[in-house]
Amino acid sequence: MALKAKQLTVGDTYTVRLVEDLKRTQLVQYAGASGDYNPLHTDEVFTTRVAGYPSVFAHGMLTMGMTGRMLTDYVGDARLTRYGVRFTSQVWPGDTLDATATVKAVNGDRVELDVKTVNQDGVEVLSGYAEARIDP
């Protein structure tokens, strides 16, 4: 069922748990699916000894993709017309992520959303915007 303009009020929020206890296996699976084999995401020895990070960390696009799934679950399939993000903090194995879409504006057959994903400590890891077609 499609989202309708009359159901929405500026300030409404929709929050979803994207992942609980992100596993290293999920990072490797995403690397395989995306073709992004940067060792920062899959090679613990390289990441800690060469690059100086405390551990491997998630691809930004993995976080963006999971957040995008939240958006399509909210507005409906094939309804997003714009979606952009900024990665604001790294996502580590073991993190739990929650994403929120907040209604910024409703304009006829369009809804503008502010988007935010945070980890279990409330640290924002992604911020962005989206726009979607909605039914009147």
C-alpha positions as CSV (number, residue, x, y, z in Angstrom):
1,M,0.0,0.0,0.0
2,A,1.4,3.4,-1.0
3,L,2.0,6.2,1.4
4,K,-0.6,9.0,1.1
5,A,-0.1,12.7,1.6
6,K,-3.1,12.9,4.0
7,Q,-1.3,10.4,6.3
8,L,1.7,12.7,6.7
9,T,2.5,15.7,8.9
10,V,5.7,17.6,9.0
11,G,7.8,16.2,11.9
12,D,6.4,12.7,11.6
13,T,9.1,10.1,12.1
14,Y,9.6,6.5,10.9
15,T,12.4,4.5,12.7
16,V,13.6,1.0,11.9
17,R,16.4,-1.1,13.4
18,L,18.6,-1.9,10.4
19,V,21.0,-4.4,11.9
20,E,21.8,-5.7,15.4
21,D,25.4,-6.7,16.1
22,L,26.8,-6.2,12.6
23,K,29.0,-9.2,11.7
24,R,32.3,-9.2,9.9
25,T,30.8,-11.9,7.7
26,Q,28.3,-9.3,6.5
27,L,31.1,-7.0,5.5
28,V,32.8,-9.7,3.5
29,Q,29.4,-10.6,1.9
30,Y,28.9,-7.0,0.9
31,A,32.4,-6.8,-0.5
32,G,31.6,-9.7,-2.7
33,A,28.2,-8.4,-3.8
34,S,29.5,-4.9,-4.5
35,G,33.0,-5.8,-5.9
36,D,34.6,-3.4,-3.4
37,Y,37.4,-5.4,-1.9
38,N,39.2,-2.6,-0.2
39,P,41.1,-4.3,2.6
40,L,40.0,-1.7,5.1
41,H,36.7,-3.6,5.2
42,T,37.8,-7.2,5.2
43,D,41.5,-7.6,6.2
44,E,42.0,-7.1,9.9
45,V,45.8,-7.3,9.7
46,F,46.1,-4.7,7.0
47,T,43.5,-2.4,8.7
48,T,45.2,-2.5,12.1
49,R,48.9,-2.8,11.3
50,V,49.2,-0.8,8.0
51,A,46.3,1.6,8.1
52,G,46.2,2.1,11.9
53,Y,42.5,1.6,12.5
54,P,41.3,-0.4,15.5
55,S,39.5,-2.9,13.3
56,V,37.9,-3.4,9.9
57,F,34.8,-1.2,9.3
58,A,31.8,-1.3,7.1
59,H,31.6,0.1,3.6
60,G,29.8,3.4,3.6
61,M,27.6,2.1,0.8
62,L,26.5,-0.8,3.0
63,T,25.2,1.7,5.5
64,M,23.6,3.7,2.7
65,G,22.0,0.6,1.3
66,M,20.5,-0.5,4.6
67,T,19.2,3.0,5.2
68,G,17.7,3.0,1.7
69,R,15.8,-0.2,2.4
70,M,14.2,1.6,5.4
71,L,13.1,4.4,3.0
72,T,11.6,2.1,0.4
73,D,9.8,0.2,3.2
74,Y,8.3,3.5,4.3
75,V,7.4,5.2,1.0
76,G,7.0,2.1,-1.2
77,D,8.9,0.4,-3.9
78,A,9.9,2.5,-6.9
79,R,8.8,5.8,-5.3
80,L,12.2,7.4,-4.3
81,T,13.1,10.2,-6.6
82,R,16.1,11.6,-4.7
83,Y,18.4,10.1,-2.1
84,G,21.7,11.4,-0.9
85,V,23.8,10.9,2.2
86,R,26.9,12.0,4.0
87,F,28.9,9.4,6.0
88,T,29.5,11.0,9.4
89,S,31.2,8.3,11.4
90,Q,32.5,4.8,10.8
91,V,30.4,1.6,11.4
92,W,32.2,-1.2,13.2
93,P,31.6,-4.9,13.6
94,G,29.3,-5.3,16.5
95,D,27.4,-2.1,15.9
96,T,23.6,-1.9,16.0
97,L,22.1,0.6,13.6
98,D,18.8,2.4,13.7
99,A,17.6,4.7,10.9
100,T,15.0,7.4,11.0
101,A,13.2,9.3,8.3
102,T,11.6,12.6,9.4
103,V,9.0,14.3,7.2
104,K,10.4,17.7,6.3
105,A,7.7,18.8,3.8
106,V,4.7,17.5,2.0
107,N,4.1,19.1,-1.4
108,G,1.2,17.6,-3.3
109,D,2.4,14.3,-4.6
110,R,5.9,14.6,-3.1
111,V,7.4,14.1,0.4
112,E,10.8,15.5,1.5
113,L,12.5,13.5,4.2
114,D,15.5,14.1,6.5
115,V,17.3,10.8,7.0
116,K,19.6,9.8,9.9
117,T,21.2,6.6,11.0
118,V,22.8,6.2,14.4
119,N,24.7,3.4,16.2
120,Q,23.9,1.9,19.6
121,D,25.6,4.8,21.4
122,G,23.5,7.4,19.6
123,V,26.4,8.4,17.4
124,E,25.2,9.5,14.0
125,V,26.9,7.5,11.2
126,L,24.9,8.8,8.3
127,S,22.9,11.9,7.6
128,G,21.0,12.7,4.4
129,Y,17.9,13.5,2.5
130,A,15.3,11.8,0.4
131,E,12.3,12.7,-1.7
132,A,9.6,10.4,-2.8
133,R,6.4,10.3,-4.8
134,I,3.3,9.8,-2.7
135,D,-0.4,9.4,-3.4
136,P,-2.6,12.4,-2.7
